Amino acid sequence: MKKILALVTLLALLAGCSAEAAPAMYIEPAKLDEKEEAVAQLLGADRDQHLYDVVLDGTAKKVRTVVYELEDGEWHARSAGNMALKEGEKKARMAFGFEDLRGEYREAVQFEKDFSAIKHGSPEELDNPEGMSRTTALLSNRTEIIYGQEVPLAVQVYTTKNEVTSYDPEYFFHPEEYESLGYEHVYALTVMFSQEALS
């Protein structure tokens, strides 16, 4: 009887451990070593450059980035782009360079020695709306990647309000939360990985 109880307890513990195991594919803020951190500071990449570590299963063929604007409680795409990924690679580093999601932003992907970069959006100089302040919430923890599903990396708010509530980018999936706060402008940056080839 004790052996059966011990076996049931062991199985329950193993089931609990597997439920909390890290996802097989994920994106998270990059963990830079001291040399990488020093180079980033030297190049000014510690400001307005957002670095992420990506782990895939080797079957991804492209990544799609989209900048959305919240209008009447729904997200509407302002700009979008696709970048081909080298099939078979599993670990990458992604970088997004932006200050203002209304304008141009840079996306770069590095797999081992392969590197690709592209600019998206409008290169026009944008005026800061008069009397408005800006706040940006960035992905701050490991997030599972599921092919064909968007992962919100940033949500940016422009408002004349004195008090701004900044939600985790995961609230991208609840645009009604931002709409209820009455901010004048809300933007979001998402990525989506796919096993479909770039066409």
Buried (B, 14 or more C-beta within 10 A) or exposed (E): EEEEEEEEEEEEEEEEEEEEEEEEBBBBBBEBEEEBBEEBEEEEBBEBBBBBBBBBEEBBBBBBBBBBBBEEEEBEEBBBBBBEBBEEBBEBBBBBBBBBBBBBBBBBBBBEEEEBEEEBBEEEEEEEBEEBEBEBBBBEEEBEBEBEEBBBBBBBBBBEEEEEEEBEBBBBEEBEEBBEBEBEBBBBBBBBBBBEEEE
